[in-house]
Amino acid sequence: MDAHLGDADDAEIWAYALAESRIVVSKDEDFIPLALRQGDAGRLLWVRLGNCRNAPLLAAFDRVKDSLLAELRSTNRIIELR
């Protein structure tokens, strides 16, 4: 799904995700303050793997998929993938 947010700033991406009940998946720590705002229901999957190609990134998701799915079902606002 392409939401056409390629030129959007962080606040626009966050607002879109909130309106669509989506979880922001990002390596950008600039989303942390947005995820910590009081009264905001937004959620962030913060990918903390450093620069890597798609294959290692997908392998990291696969390696932790069960625990990641459990975290996504929780009410945690910030979920870290390391």
Summary of the structure (lengths in Angstrom):
residues: 82
radius of gyration: 12.9
end to end distance: 25.1
largest distance: 36.8
contacts: 173
relative contact order: 0.16
helix: 44%
strand: 16%
